[in-house]
């Protein structure tokens, strides 16, 4: 099979999400361990060459993280709202996984030192919904991303590089 038959990725956005330490809900009756994480601030900015221009700030959001038994994988379920610089609201949600390693585990344990920047251990697929006409094309896109963590003295930022899947 030729490589040309596979989908391509078009750089679309960078998202920076500042998060609070997680609140452990505990082990659920269905098995996984649940942690709730509040998104406290963030930005969503389109790549220079992406046709739909977005410059938005987080209004509100949270992540419901389910840990697989053994904690080698954390499953993300993020729901958030961004407000663009022209006043439109975007529903921005995603599902994905974090492939845990010692660095990322230290962040979840609250033991990571400021200055730590992890590798790209998170992989997600994003959903964007918009009521404003100028952003409607985003609803028709399929988006995937890789993410990494930045530990700072005042908290943790999650950085995502988001691409649109194209034929």
C-alpha positions as CSV (number, residue, x, y, z in Angstrom):
1,X,0.0,0.0,0.0
2,X,1.4,3.4,-1.0
3,X,2.0,6.1,1.6
4,X,-0.1,8.5,-0.5
5,X,-3.2,6.5,0.4
6,X,-2.8,7.3,4.1
7,X,-4.3,10.5,5.6
8,X,-2.1,13.6,6.1
9,X,-1.9,16.0,9.0
10,X,-2.3,19.8,8.6
11,X,-1.0,21.9,11.5
12,X,-4.0,23.7,13.0
13,X,-3.7,25.0,16.5
14,X,-1.6,25.2,19.7
15,X,-3.5,24.9,23.0
16,X,-1.9,25.9,26.3
17,X,-4.0,24.8,29.3
18,X,-3.1,25.7,32.9
19,X,-4.3,23.1,35.3
20,X,-4.8,22.8,39.1
21,X,-3.7,19.7,41.0
22,X,-6.2,16.9,40.5
23,X,-8.9,16.0,43.0
24,X,-8.9,12.2,43.4
25,X,-12.4,10.9,43.4
26,X,-11.1,7.3,44.0
27,X,-11.6,3.9,42.6
28,X,-15.1,3.5,40.9
29,X,-17.2,0.4,41.2
30,X,-16.6,-0.1,37.5
31,X,-12.8,-0.4,38.2
32,X,-10.9,2.7,37.1
33,X,-9.5,5.3,39.4
34,X,-11.1,8.7,38.7
35,X,-9.3,12.1,39.1
36,X,-11.0,15.5,38.4
37,X,-8.8,18.3,37.1
38,X,-9.9,21.9,36.8
39,X,-8.6,23.9,33.8
40,X,-7.9,27.4,35.3
41,X,-6.8,29.3,32.2
42,X,-5.6,28.7,28.7
43,X,-5.3,29.8,25.1
44,X,-6.2,28.2,21.7
45,X,-4.4,29.9,18.8
46,X,-4.5,28.8,15.1
47,X,-1.3,28.0,13.2
48,X,-0.1,30.7,10.8
49,X,-1.2,28.8,7.7
50,X,-4.5,27.3,9.0
51,X,-7.4,28.9,7.1
52,X,-9.8,29.4,10.1
53,X,-8.1,32.0,12.3
54,X,-8.7,31.4,16.0
55,X,-7.3,33.4,19.0
56,X,-9.3,32.4,22.0
57,X,-9.0,32.3,25.8
58,X,-10.4,29.6,28.1
59,X,-13.7,30.4,29.8
60,X,-14.1,27.2,31.8
61,X,-13.2,23.5,31.6
62,X,-12.2,20.3,33.4
63,X,-10.8,16.9,32.7
64,X,-12.2,13.6,34.0
65,X,-9.1,11.3,34.1
66,X,-9.6,7.6,34.4
67,X,-6.6,5.5,35.3
68,X,-6.3,2.0,33.9
69,X,-5.5,-0.7,36.4
70,X,-1.7,-0.5,36.9
71,X,-1.8,3.2,35.9
72,X,0.3,2.7,32.7
73,X,-2.4,4.6,30.8
74,X,-4.6,7.5,31.9
75,X,-7.7,8.2,29.8
76,X,-8.7,11.8,29.3
77,X,-12.1,13.2,28.9
78,X,-11.9,17.0,28.6
79,X,-14.7,19.5,28.2
80,X,-14.2,23.2,27.9
81,X,-15.4,26.5,26.4
82,X,-13.2,29.1,24.8
83,X,-14.1,32.7,23.9
84,X,-12.5,34.1,20.7
85,X,-11.1,37.6,20.4
86,X,-14.2,38.5,18.4
87,X,-16.6,37.3,21.1
88,X,-17.6,33.9,19.7
89,X,-17.8,30.8,22.0
90,X,-16.2,27.5,21.0
91,X,-17.0,24.2,22.7
92,X,-13.7,22.4,22.8
93,X,-13.6,18.8,24.0
94,X,-11.4,15.8,23.6
95,X,-10.7,12.2,24.5
96,X,-7.3,10.6,24.6
97,X,-4.7,8.8,26.5
98,X,-1.5,9.7,28.5
99,X,1.2,7.1,28.3
100,X,2.6,7.3,31.8
101,X,6.3,7.4,32.5
102,X,8.3,8.4,35.6
103,X,8.3,12.1,34.7
104,X,4.5,12.3,34.1
105,X,3.8,10.2,37.1
106,X,5.8,12.7,39.2
107,X,3.5,15.5,38.0
108,X,0.4,13.4,39.0
109,X,2.0,12.7,42.4
110,X,2.7,16.5,43.0
111,X,6.4,15.7,43.2
112,X,7.7,17.2,39.9
113,X,10.3,20.0,40.1
114,X,9.7,23.4,38.3
115,X,11.4,23.4,34.9
116,X,10.4,19.9,34.0
117,X,9.1,19.6,30.4
118,X,8.0,16.1,29.5
119,X,8.0,14.3,26.2
120,X,4.9,14.2,24.0
121,X,3.2,11.5,26.1
122,X,-0.4,12.4,25.5
123,X,-2.4,11.6,22.3
124,X,-5.9,12.9,21.8
125,X,-8.6,13.6,19.3
126,X,-10.4,16.9,19.5
127,X,-13.9,18.1,18.8
128,X,-14.7,21.7,18.2
129,X,-18.3,23.1,18.0
130,X,-19.3,26.7,17.2
131,X,-22.5,28.6,16.9
132,X,-20.8,31.5,15.2
133,X,-20.8,31.3,11.4
134,X,-17.1,32.2,11.0
135,X,-16.1,29.1,12.9
136,X,-18.6,26.6,11.6
137,X,-16.0,24.9,9.3
138,X,-14.2,23.7,12.5
139,X,-17.2,21.4,13.2
140,X,-16.5,19.5,10.0
141,X,-12.8,18.9,10.8
142,X,-11.2,15.8,12.4
143,X,-8.4,16.9,14.7
144,X,-5.7,15.0,16.5
145,X,-3.0,16.2,18.9
146,X,0.0,15.3,20.9
147,X,0.5,16.9,24.3
148,X,3.2,17.4,26.9
149,X,3.5,19.0,30.4
150,X,5.4,22.0,31.5
151,X,6.0,22.2,35.3
152,X,6.4,25.8,36.6
153,X,6.8,27.2,40.1
154,X,3.2,28.4,40.0
155,X,1.6,25.3,38.4
156,X,1.4,23.0,35.4
157,X,0.7,23.8,31.8
158,X,-0.4,21.2,29.3
159,X,0.7,22.1,25.7
160,X,-1.0,20.5,22.7
161,X,0.0,20.6,19.1
162,X,-3.2,20.0,17.2
163,X,-3.5,19.0,13.5
164,X,-6.4,18.5,11.2
165,X,-6.6,15.1,9.5
166,X,-6.9,15.5,5.7
167,X,-7.4,13.1,2.8
